[in-house]
């Protein structure tokens, strides 16, 4: 049997320094957000809507009307509704009617 003792306090200090420097902390590598570059305006609109809905943390079918209104207001603040056809796309993704989206926008 062979026992080897090594002082790794400097290695641990370097690891802690690097984690603090690059912002790693307790995050795992796979928990970092990936960057998405849209190839078309439709792709950009879809990914923006999808990310805004996922940021709410609740699936659309379980959202209350107030939570859906908050999603619509967030999208409106990003200027997404300045594009043609987006109201129907948001309505489909939130499982509401287009009239409901317009009503949420008017409450702003």
RARAHU-V336761 format. One record per residue. RES is the residue in one letter. NEAR is the number of other C-alpha atoms within 10 Angstrom. Layout:
# RARAHU-V336761
RES,NEAR + RES,NEAR
This chain:
# RARAHU-V336761
X,2 + X,3 + X,5 + X,4 + X,5 + X,6 + X,7 + X,9 + X,9 + X,9 + X,10 + X,11 + X,11 + X,12 + X,12 + X,13 + X,14 + X,13 + X,14 + X,12 + X,10 + X,8 + X,10 + X,14 + X,12 + X,8 + X,10 + X,8 + X,8 + X,7 + X,7 + X,9 + X,7 + X,7 + X,6 + X,9 + X,9 + X,13 + X,8 + X,9 + X,10 + X,12 + X,13 + X,15 + X,19 + X,17 + X,15 + X,16 + X,22 + X,14 + X,11 + X,17 + X,24 + X,13 + X,11 + X,14 + X,9 + X,13 + X,11 + X,18 + X,11 + X,10 + X,17 + X,11 + X,13 + X,10 + X,15 + X,24 + X,20 + X,17 + X,23 + X,26 + X,18 + X,15 + X,19 + X,15 + X,10 + X,12 + X,10 + X,18 + X,16 + X,10 + X,11 + X,9 + X,9 + X,17 + X,20 + X,15 + X,15 + X,24 + X,18 + X,12 + X,15 + X,22 + X,13 + X,16 + X,14 + X,16 + X,12 + X,15 + X,19 + X,13 + X,12 + X,19 + X,15 + X,9 + X,8 + X,10
